[in-house]
């Protein structure tokens, strides 16, 4: 059975590990702690969904999503995790490229459900049966 390909981007190692543990039974997971390295990973591998933090060094999650949309066709679906959801505005860079914004702390079951649903869309788009 083919699983959705998920890239997790967060500068907090404990969040990366918890998301990897949450998603790895149902998804092919790759983790990056630096959004610049995550861009390289996304250029090299087609991901169905990317789960990214908002506040990171070098690029915000919105800027990261905007960069993906400029460079990749079709771009992966992006879910944004943030501890400060009130700062996310429709006018911020990359906001229009986000599928969903989820507040930290997140409900693990809800996040898994969202990643799987969006991942199936991504798999369909790349021509792989879910």
C-alpha positions in Angstrom: 0.0 0.0 0.0 1.3 3.4 -0.9 1.3 6.0 1.8 1.2 9.8 1.6 4.6 11.5 1.5 4.8 14.1 4.3 7.5 16.6 5.1 7.6 18.0 8.6 9.4 21.3 9.1 9.9 22.7 12.6 12.9 24.1 14.4 11.9 22.5 17.7 13.4 18.9 17.9 10.7 17.7 20.3 7.9 18.9 18.0 9.6 17.2 15.0 9.9 13.9 17.0 6.3 14.0 18.2 5.0 14.7 14.7 7.2 12.0 13.3 5.9 9.5 15.8 2.3 10.6 15.3 2.4 10.3 11.5 5.0 7.5 10.7 2.5 4.6 10.9 0.3 6.1 8.2 2.7 8.2 6.2 6.1 8.3 4.7 7.7 11.0 6.8 10.8 13.1 6.4 11.7 15.8 9.0 13.7 19.0 8.6 14.6 21.5 11.3 15.7 24.2 8.9 13.3 25.6 6.3 16.2 26.1 3.8 17.0 22.4 4.0 13.3 21.6 3.7 13.2 23.6 0.5 16.0 21.4 -0.9 14.2 18.3 0.2 11.0 19.5 -1.5 12.9 20.2 -4.7 14.3 16.6 -4.6 11.2 14.7 -3.6 7.5 15.1 -4.4 5.6 15.5 -1.1 1.9 15.2 -0.9 1.6 17.4 2.2 4.0 19.6 4.2 3.4 20.4 7.8 5.4 23.5 8.7 5.8 25.6 11.8 5.3 29.3 11.5 8.1 30.8 13.6 11.4 29.5 12.4 14.8 31.0 11.8 15.6 32.1 8.2 12.0 31.8 6.9 8.5 31.8 8.4 6.2 29.0 7.5 4.3 31.4 5.3 7.4 32.5 3.5 8.4 28.8 3.1 5.0 28.0 1.6 5.2 31.0 -0.8 8.7 29.8 -1.9 7.4 26.3 -2.6 4.5 27.7 -4.7 7.0 29.8 -6.7 9.3 26.9 -7.4 7.3 23.7 -7.6 4.5 22.8 -10.0 2.2 21.5 -8.7 3.2 22.7 -5.2 2.6 20.4 -2.2 -0.3 21.1 0.1 0.8 23.0 3.2 -0.6 22.9 6.7 0.8 25.5 9.1 1.2 24.9 12.9 1.6 27.9 15.1 1.6 28.8 18.8 0.4 32.2 17.8 -2.6 31.8 15.4 -3.7 35.3 16.0 -0.7 36.7 14.1 -1.6 34.7 10.9 -3.4 37.2 8.5 -4.7 36.7 5.0 -2.3 39.4 3.8 0.9 37.7 5.1 3.4 36.2 2.7 2.3 32.7 1.8 -1.2 32.8 3.4 -3.0 32.0 0.2 -0.9 28.9 -0.2 -1.9 27.4 3.1 -4.6 24.7 3.2 -5.1 25.1 7.0 -3.7 26.8 10.0 -3.7 24.7 13.2 -2.9 26.1 16.7 -0.4 24.6 19.0 -0.9 22.7 21.1 -2.8 20.6 18.5 -5.1 17.7 18.9 -3.1 14.7 17.6 -6.1 12.9 16.2 -7.3 16.0 14.3 -3.9 16.6 12.9 -3.5 13.0 11.8 -6.9 13.1 10.2 -6.1 16.4 8.3 -2.7 15.1 7.1 -4.3 11.9 5.8 -7.1 13.7 4.0 -4.8 16.2 2.4 -2.3 13.5 1.7 -4.8 11.5 -0.3 -5.5 14.6 -2.4 -1.8 15.0 -3.0 -1.4 11.3 -3.9 -4.3 11.6 -6.4 -2.7 14.7 -7.9 0.6 12.8 -8.5 -1.3 9.9 -9.9 -0.9 7.4 -7.1 -3.8 5.4 -5.7 -4.5 5.9 -2.1 
